Amino acid sequence: MVSKAKDPVMMNIARPKCLKTLSIITSCLFAAMAMFAADLSMAADEPLSSGGEPVVRRLLPDQYRNIVADVFGSDIEIGGRFEPDMRKEGLLAVGASKISVTGSGLAQYDAIARGVAEQAVDKRHRDLLMPCKPASLSEFDEVCARTALGRAGLHLYRRPLTDEELDLRVNAAFEATEILGDFYQGFALSLGGMLSSPQFLFRTERPEPDPDHPGHYRLDAYSKAERLSFFLWNTSPDTELLEAAASGQLHTEKGLLEQANRLLASSRVEDGVRAFFEDMLHFDRFATFSKDAAIYPKFTTDVTEASGEQTLRTIVDVLLTENGDYRDLFTTPKTFMNPLMGSVYGVPVPKITANGAPDPWVPYTYSENDPRAAGILMHASFTALHSHPGRTSPTLRGKAIREILMCQHVPDPPGEVEFTVVQDTDNPVYKTARSRLQAHATEPMCTGCHKITDPMGLAMENFDAAAGFRTTENGEVIDTSGSLDGREFANAVELGQVIADHPATTDCLVNRVYAYAAGRAPAKGEEVWMKYLKDTFIEKGHRFPDLMRTIVTSAAFYRVAESQSQEANAVMGDSAESLN
């Protein structure tokens, strides 16, 4: 084995990615936070929690890509189709624990795995993967194969391989080498099998008795490492975190605190923040999203991609770079623009930076009285995403605010509802969306739902279905006034402030963040602890990094409910075996 300092795979995993928006200020900020927190112990007033069930969840596509880049190289190409994801509790991260892999999906994963493995052993990448060289290129070298497969397996399975698992992979490599007469090709076939195995494709949490609390259960050390790394970095644990799990340090208060602070101090935490908000804000819908080209010819697929990027850059800037209040996302006049988005919003954007280097994204601040200075909800990633292809929808926009940002369910419309009036944007009598909705909502079956959605959506009617700004519709001035749960507003800017001030907005975020990290909704036995999380979030100024740190350094985050732990390992084992 090569030394730790020279291990290329370990070096690659520990190396931060070249992130798109994170400035030096961010790295300094988190380093300072970690140094300040390093001498602090976990909160002494943290309430007890009985925990919830451990989960088995399928890797999400971006997590698959991140692991491949970390272990084999960032230039590895991944071709093929991933199995469809499913959203539960508002999150794909929770839906991942409710889905398996179909027969056709397994064939796709196998094809993807073979392609990755072949690239991993080519002349450009094999030195990164292999800690040794075979004695002969045409013959099997068991010592080298066993060493390399064991080390790769540690990072792919997020735990050491069992003796049986390693023997299986070594034997597969031996048989393939005997047939093909090529050590690396034989190794690649065995590695491909590892990449398409349930042990890699599924994150399996394993409970164990808690020796510090007899009769109670906790996640084992490697499961802890997985929760930490996927939540904070959206990828598998790096070498140092796996070593902390192997040594038992993660089961100590000091060791857990050190690793949590290290991960939070890394620039890679931006990956975790981006992944969470992409999930929470339903940005996966951009993959199948389009506008009527005859009505909105400027809204191309490039604009669609840029829309999400604009919002993510704004989120990272407010929450990480500035360490700002989460609620500022709904009121900030600051954002980022590139020439493409500038053309959508009708604002001038320079095509190069001051030093002449190409940089399509630049910071942009709306003027104080600009009606578009209303935070991320006025971005195309919200106004265009929650509209129809050819027209706006105050109902869809209001429903998105209720469900995505406030965790409040809005019932689906009855099947027999008539939408003709709402859809007729050329109606000579009902010229605006407000008047059309008022005519539509006179039907008794429609009134209740429209009352809780439409006022917020109507406040955004200055933004058309492609996020362009307007003040009139069909020659009639647009009325953007309304109220949300008793708080009145005159326009989108005031609506943003009302949403920021609403207690459901911050409560919802805490619920979403915890569900995202745990892979499930909070359990009944965690109600007191969830209240503690929400209270602590408020006390610390609604700072998102502080919320993340409070979660990952809490013993409650890793506790397993006793009633769930007895059968968990057997059930998880059966689930994995069903895919073999």
C-alpha positions in Angstrom: 0.0 0.0 0.0 1.2 3.5 -0.7 1.4 6.0 2.1 -1.6 8.0 3.0 0.1 11.3 1.9 0.7 9.9 -1.6 -2.4 7.9 -2.1 -3.9 9.4 -5.3 -7.5 8.3 -4.7 -7.3 9.7 -1.1 -5.8 12.9 -2.4 -8.5 13.3 -5.0 -11.3 12.7 -2.5 -9.9 15.2 0.0 -9.3 17.8 -2.6 -12.1 20.5 -2.8 -13.8 20.9 -6.1 -13.4 24.0 -8.1 -16.7 25.6 -7.2 -18.6 28.0 -9.4 -19.5 30.8 -7.0 -17.7 30.4 -3.6 -15.3 33.2 -2.9 -12.3 33.2 -0.7 -14.4 35.0 1.9 -16.6 32.0 2.3 -13.7 29.7 3.0 -12.3 32.1 5.6 -15.7 32.5 7.1 -16.2 28.7 7.7 -12.6 28.3 8.8 -13.2 31.0 11.4 -16.4 29.3 12.5 -14.7 26.0 12.9 -11.9 27.4 14.9 -14.4 29.2 17.2 -16.5 26.1 17.6 -13.7 23.6 18.0 -13.4 24.2 21.8 -17.1 24.1 22.3 -18.9 20.9 23.4 -22.3 19.8 22.1 -25.2 21.7 23.5 -25.8 20.7 27.1 -29.5 21.6 26.9 -30.2 19.4 23.9 -33.4 17.4 24.7 -33.6 13.7 24.5 -34.9 12.0 21.5 -36.1 8.4 20.9 -35.0 8.7 17.3 -36.6 7.3 14.2 -36.2 4.4 11.8 -33.0 3.9 9.8 -33.5 4.1 6.1 -32.2 2.5 2.9 -32.2 5.1 0.1 -31.1 4.9 -3.5 -28.3 7.3 -4.6 -29.6 10.3 -6.4 -28.1 11.0 -9.8 -25.9 13.9 -8.7 -24.6 11.9 -5.7 -23.7 9.1 -8.1 -21.8 11.6 -10.3 -20.0 13.1 -7.3 -18.8 9.8 -6.0 -17.5 8.8 -9.4 -15.7 12.1 -9.8 -14.2 11.8 -6.3 -13.0 8.2 -6.6 -12.0 7.9 -10.3 -11.5 11.5 -11.5 -13.6 14.5 -12.4 -13.2 13.9 -16.1 -14.9 10.5 -16.1 -17.9 10.6 -18.5 -21.1 9.1 -17.3 -23.5 8.1 -20.1 -26.9 6.5 -19.7 -30.2 7.0 -18.0 -30.8 6.9 -14.3 -34.0 5.5 -12.8 -36.7 8.1 -12.2 -36.7 9.7 -8.8 -39.8 10.2 -6.6 -40.7 13.1 -4.4 -42.1 12.4 -0.9 -42.6 15.0 1.9 -41.6 17.6 -0.7 -38.2 16.1 -1.3 -36.5 13.7 -3.7 -34.1 12.9 -0.8 -37.0 11.4 1.1 -38.5 9.7 -2.0 -35.2 7.9 -2.4 -36.0 5.8 0.6 -39.3 4.7 -1.0 -38.0 3.4 -4.4 -36.1 0.4 -5.7 -34.6 -0.4 -9.1 -36.6 -2.0 -11.9 -35.2 -4.7 -14.2 -34.7 -2.3 -17.0 -33.2 0.2 -14.7 -30.7 -2.3 -13.4 -29.6 -2.9 -17.0 -29.0 0.8 -17.4 -27.0 1.0 -14.2 -24.9 -1.9 -15.4 -24.2 -0.2 -18.7 -23.3 3.1 -16.8 -21.0 1.1 -14.4 -19.2 -0.7 -17.2 -18.5 2.6 -19.0 -17.2 4.2 -15.8 -15.0 1.1 -14.9 -13.4 1.0 -18.4 -12.4 4.7 -18.1 -11.2 4.2 -14.6 -8.6 1.6 -15.7 -7.4 3.4 -18.9 -3.9 4.8 -19.0 -5.1 8.3 -18.0 -6.8 7.2 -14.8 -5.4 3.9 -13.6 -2.7 5.5 -11.5 -5.3 7.4 -9.6 -7.3 4.2 -8.9 -4.6 1.6 -8.5 -2.1 1.7 -5.5 -0.1 -1.0 -7.3 1.0 -2.3 -10.7 0.4 -5.9 -11.7 3.4 -8.1 -12.2 2.1 -8.8 -15.8 -0.4 -7.0 -17.9 -1.7 -10.2 -19.4 -1.9 -12.3 -16.2 -3.9 -12.0 -13.0 -2.1 -10.5 -9.9 -4.2 -11.4 -6.9 -2.3 -9.3 -4.4 -2.6 -6.1 -6.5 -6.3 -6.8 -7.4 -7.2 -7.5 -3.8 -5.5 -4.4 -2.6 -7.1 -2.1 -5.3 -10.6 -3.6 -5.0 -10.5 -3.4 -1.2 -9.6 0.3 -1.3 -12.0 1.2 -4.1 -14.7 -0.8 -2.3 -14.2 1.2 0.9 -15.1 4.4 -0.9 -17.8 3.0 -3.1 -19.6 1.0 -0.3 -18.8 3.7 2.3 -17.5 0.9 4.6 -14.9 -1.9 4.4 -15.9 -4.8 2.3 -16.6 -8.0 4.1 -14.3 -11.0 3.4 -17.0 -12.6 1.4 -17.6 -9.5 -0.7 -13.9 -8.9 -1.4 -13.4 -12.6 -2.3 -16.3 -12.3 -4.7 -14.8 -9.3 -6.5 -11.3 -10.8 -6.6 -12.6 -14.0 -8.1 -14.6 -12.1 -10.7 -11.5 -10.2 -11.7 -9.5 -13.4 -11.9 -12.1 -15.2 -14.1 -12.4 -12.2 -16.4 -8.6 -11.8 -16.7 -8.3 -15.5 -17.6 -10.8 -15.1 -20.4 -9.6 -11.7 -21.7 -5.9 -12.1 -21.1 -5.7 -8.5 -19.8 -5.3 -7.7 -16.1 -6.9 -4.2 -16.4 -9.8 -5.3 -18.5 -10.5 -8.2 -16.0 -10.2 -5.7 -13.1 -12.6 -3.3 -14.9 -15.3 -6.0 -15.2 -15.1 -6.7 -11.5 -15.2 -3.0 -10.7 -18.2 -2.6 -12.9 -20.0 -5.2 -10.9 -19.2 -3.3 -7.8 -20.6 -0.1 -9.3 -23.9 -1.7 -10.2 -24.3 -3.6 -6.9 -27.0 -2.7 -4.3 -24.2 -2.0 -1.8 -23.1 0.9 -4.0 -26.5 2.1 -5.4 -28.2 2.1 -2.0 -27.2 4.0 1.1 -28.0 1.5 3.9 -28.1 2.7 7.5 -27.2 0.1 10.1 -28.3 0.4 13.8 -26.4 -1.0 16.7 -26.8 -1.0 20.5 -25.7 2.2 22.2 -23.2 1.2 24.9 -23.5 4.6 26.6 -27.3 4.2 26.8 -28.3 0.6 27.6 -31.5 -0.4 25.9 -31.1 2.3 23.2 -29.8 2.1 19.7 -27.7 4.4 17.4 -26.4 4.3 13.9 -23.1 2.5 13.5 -20.0 4.7 12.8 -20.0 4.2 9.0 -23.7 5.1 8.8 -22.9 8.2 10.8 -20.1 9.1 8.4 -22.6 8.7 5.5 -25.2 11.0 7.0 -22.5 13.6 7.7 -21.0 13.6 4.2 -24.0 13.3 2.1 -25.8 16.0 4.0 -22.9 18.5 4.1 -21.1 17.6 0.8 -23.6 15.6 -1.2 -21.1 12.8 -1.7 -19.6 9.7 0.0 -17.3 10.1 3.0 -13.7 11.1 2.3 -10.7 9.2 3.7 -10.4 11.1 6.9 -14.0 10.7 7.7 -13.9 7.0 7.0 -10.8 6.7 9.3 -12.7 8.5 12.0 -15.4 5.9 11.7 -13.0 3.0 11.7 -11.2 4.2 14.8 -14.4 4.9 16.8 -13.8 8.6 16.9 -17.2 9.4 15.4 -18.8 7.8 18.5 -17.1 10.3 20.7 -18.4 13.8 21.3 -15.0 15.3 20.5 -14.4 13.2 17.4 -17.9 14.0 15.9 -17.5 17.7 16.6 -14.0 17.7 14.9 -15.3 16.0 11.8 -18.5 18.1 11.6 -16.4 21.3 11.9 -13.9 20.1 9.3 -16.6 19.4 6.7 -18.4 22.7 7.4 -15.1 24.6 7.1 -14.5 23.1 3.6 -15.6 24.9 0.5 -17.3 21.7 -0.5 -20.2 22.6 1.8 -21.4 24.7 -1.1 -22.2 21.4 -2.9 -24.4 20.3 0.0 -26.2 23.6 0.2 -26.8 23.7 -3.5 -28.1 20.1 -3.5 -30.5 20.8 -0.7 -32.1 23.8 -2.3 -32.2 22.2 -5.8 -34.3 19.5 -4.1 -36.4 21.8 -1.9 -37.2 24.2 -4.8 -38.1 21.4 -7.2 -35.3 22.3 -9.7 -35.5 18.7 -11.1 -38.5 19.9 -13.0 -36.2 22.0 -15.3 -35.3 18.7 -17.1 -38.8 18.5 -18.6 -39.6 22.2 -18.5 -40.4 24.3 -21.6 -42.2 27.4 -22.8 -44.4 28.0 -25.9 -41.7 29.1 -28.4 -44.3 31.1 -30.4 -45.1 33.2 -27.3 -41.7 33.3 -25.6 -39.0 32.7 -28.2 -36.3 33.9 -25.9 -36.9 31.3 -23.3 -34.6 28.6 -24.6 -33.1 25.6 -22.9 -30.1 27.7 -22.1 -32.3 30.2 -20.3 -33.9 27.3 -18.4 -30.5 26.1 -17.2 -29.3 29.6 -16.3 -32.5 30.3 -14.3 -31.7 27.7 -11.7 -28.0 28.7 -11.6 -29.0 32.3 -10.9 -31.0 31.3 -7.9 -28.4 28.9 -6.5 -25.7 31.6 -6.8 -27.9 34.0 -4.9 -28.6 31.4 -2.2 -24.9 30.6 -1.8 -24.0 34.3 -1.6 -26.7 35.2 1.0 -26.4 32.1 3.2 -22.7 31.2 2.9 -20.6 34.1 1.7 -22.5 36.7 3.8 -23.6 34.2 6.5 -27.0 36.0 6.3 -30.4 35.4 7.7 -32.3 32.7 5.7 -35.3 35.1 5.5 -33.2 37.5 3.5 -33.6 35.3 0.5 -37.2 36.6 0.1 -36.3 40.3 0.3 -32.7 40.7 -1.0 -32.3 43.1 -4.0 -29.0 41.3 -4.7 -28.6 38.5 -7.3 -26.3 37.4 -10.1 -26.8 38.0 -13.8 -25.3 36.8 -17.1 -26.1 38.3 -20.5 -28.8 35.6 -21.1 -30.7 36.3 -17.9 -30.2 40.0 -18.4 -32.1 39.8 -21.7 -35.0 37.9 -19.9 -35.2 40.6 -17.2 -34.4 43.5 -19.4 -31.4 44.7 -17.5 -27.9 45.5 -19.0 -25.2 42.9 -18.1 -21.5 43.3 -19.1 -20.1 40.4 -21.0 -16.7 40.6 -19.5 -15.3 41.4 -16.1 -13.2 44.5 -15.3 -9.9 42.7 -16.0 -11.1 41.5 -19.4 -11.5 37.8 -18.5 -14.6 36.1 -19.7 -17.1 35.7 -16.9 -20.8 35.4 -17.8 -22.0 35.7 -14.2 -21.7 39.0 -12.4 -23.2 40.4 -9.1 -26.2 42.6 -9.7 -28.2 44.7 -7.3 -31.6 46.2 -8.1 -32.2 49.8 -7.2 -34.1 50.5 -3.9 -37.5 51.2 -5.5 -37.3 48.6 -8.3 -40.4 46.4 -8.2 -38.3 43.4 -9.1 -36.1 43.7 -6.0 -38.1 41.0 -4.2 -35.7 38.1 -3.6 -35.5 34.7 -5.2 -39.3 34.3 -5.6 -39.2 36.9 -8.5 -36.5 34.9 -10.3 -37.4 33.0 -13.4 -36.6 29.8 -11.4 -39.9 30.4 -9.6 -42.1 32.7 -11.7 -41.5 30.8 -14.9 -41.2 27.3 -13.4 -44.6 27.7 -11.7 -46.5 28.9 -14.7 -48.0 27.2 -17.8 -46.1 27.1 -21.0 -48.1 29.9 -22.5 -49.5 31.9 -19.6 -49.0 32.7 -16.0 -50.8 30.9 -13.2 -51.4 32.8 -9.9 -52.8 29.6 -8.5 -49.7 27.5 -9.3 -47.4 30.2 -7.9 -49.5 30.6 -4.7 -49.7 26.8 -4.3 -45.9 26.6 -4.6 -45.4 29.2 -1.9 -47.8 27.3 0.4 -46.4 23.8 -0.3 -42.6 24.4 -1.0 -41.9 27.3 1.4 -44.5 26.8 4.1 -45.0 23.0 4.1 -48.8 23.5 3.8 -50.7 21.1 1.7 -53.1 22.5 -1.0 -55.7 20.0 -2.3 -55.8 19.2 -6.0 -58.7 20.6 -7.9 -61.8 18.3 -8.4 -61.8 16.5 -11.7 -65.0 18.1 -13.0 -63.9 21.7 -12.6 -64.3 23.9 -15.8 -61.2 26.0 -16.5 -62.3 27.7 -19.8 -62.6 31.2 -18.3 -59.2 31.0 -16.6 -57.5 29.7 -19.8 -59.0 32.4 -22.1 -56.3 35.1 -21.9 -58.0 36.9 -24.8 -61.3 37.2 -23.1 -62.6 40.8 -23.9 -64.5 40.9 -20.5 -62.0 39.4 -18.2 -58.7 41.0 -19.4 -56.5 40.2 -16.4 -55.7 37.0 -14.5 -57.3 38.5 -11.4 -60.6 39.0 -13.1 -60.6 35.6 -14.8 -59.8 33.9 -11.5 -62.6 35.9 -9.7 -65.1 34.7 -12.3 -63.8 31.1 -12.0 -63.8 31.0 -8.2 -67.5 31.8 -8.0 -68.0 28.0 -8.2 -68.4 26.7 -4.6 -66.0 23.8 -5.1 -63.2 26.2 -6.1 -63.5 29.0 -3.6 -61.7 27.4 -0.7 -58.4 26.5 -2.4 -58.2 29.6 -4.5 -58.6 31.7 -1.4 -55.3 30.3 0.1 -53.3 30.4 -3.1 -54.3 33.1 -5.5 -53.6 36.2 -3.4 -49.9 35.5 -3.3 -49.8 34.4 -7.0 -51.6 37.6 -8.1 -48.9 39.7 -6.4 -46.5 38.2 -8.9 -48.6 39.0 -12.0 -46.1 41.7 -13.0 -44.0 38.8 -14.1 -45.2 37.0 -17.1 -44.9 33.2 -17.7 -41.3 33.7 -18.9 -40.3 36.0 -16.0 -40.5 39.2 -18.1 -41.6 42.3 -16.3 -44.9 44.0 -17.2 -47.3 46.4 -15.6 -50.4 45.8 -17.8 -52.2 42.8 -19.3 -54.4 43.3 -22.4 -54.1 47.1 -21.8 -55.4 46.9 -18.2 -53.2 47.8 -15.2 -52.4 44.8 -13.1 -53.5 44.9 -9.5 -50.9 43.1 -7.3 -52.4 43.7 -3.9 -53.6 41.0 -1.5 -53.1 39.4 1.9 -51.4 36.3 3.3 -53.0 34.9 6.5 -54.1 38.4 7.6 -51.0 40.3 6.5 -51.7 42.7 3.6 -49.3 43.6 0.8 -49.4 45.9 -2.2 -47.0 44.2 -4.5 -44.3 41.5 -4.9 -41.8 43.3 -2.8 -44.1 43.5 0.2 -45.2 39.9 -0.4 -41.6 38.9 0.0 -41.4 40.6 3.4 -44.6 39.0 4.5 -43.3 35.5 3.6 -40.0 36.3 5.3 -41.9 37.3 8.5 -44.3 34.3 8.5 -43.3 31.7 11.2 -44.3 28.9 8.9 -41.5 29.8 6.5 -38.7 29.1 9.0 -40.5 26.2 10.6 -40.8 24.6 7.1 -37.2 25.0 6.4 -36.1 23.2 9.5 -38.5 20.4 8.8 -37.2 20.1 5.2 -33.6 20.3 6.2 -33.9 17.5 8.8 -36.0 15.3 6.4 -33.4 15.8 3.7 -30.5 14.8 6.0 -32.3 11.9 7.6 -34.1 10.6 4.5 -37.4 10.6 6.2 -39.9 12.9 7.9 -39.4 13.6 11.6 -40.7 10.8 13.8 -43.1 11.2 16.7 -40.3 10.6 19.2 -38.4 13.5 17.7 -41.0 16.2 18.2 -39.4 17.8 21.2 -36.0 17.8 19.5 -37.5 19.3 16.4 -38.9 22.1 18.5 -35.4 22.6 19.9 -34.0 22.8 16.4 -36.5 25.5 15.4 -35.9 27.5 18.6 -32.2 27.3 18.2 -32.4 28.3 14.5 -34.3 31.5 15.6 -31.9 32.2 18.5 -28.9 32.0 16.2 -30.4 34.5 13.7 -31.8 32.1 11.2 -28.2 31.2 10.0 -28.3 28.2 7.7 -24.7 27.0 8.5 -25.6 27.1 12.2 -28.7 25.0 11.5 -26.6 22.4 9.7 -24.1 22.3 12.5 -26.7 21.9 15.2 -28.1 18.9 13.4 -24.9 17.0 12.6 -23.4 17.5 16.1 -26.5 16.4 17.9 -26.7 12.8 19.3 -30.4 12.9 18.4 -29.5 12.9 14.7 -27.9 9.5 15.0 -30.3 7.8 17.4 -32.5 4.9 16.2 -35.9 4.2 17.7 -35.8 1.0 19.7 -39.0 -0.4 18.0 -37.4 0.1 14.6 -33.9 -1.3 15.3 -34.9 -4.9 16.1 -35.9 -5.7 12.5 -34.0 -3.0 10.6 -30.9 -5.0 9.7 -32.8 -8.0 8.6 -35.2 -5.9 6.4 -32.3 -4.0 4.9 -30.5 -7.1 4.2 -33.5 -8.6 2.4 -33.9 -5.3 0.4 -30.4 -5.5 -0.8 -30.5 -9.2 -1.6 -33.6 -8.7 -3.7 -31.5 -6.8 -6.2 -28.7 -9.3 -6.5 
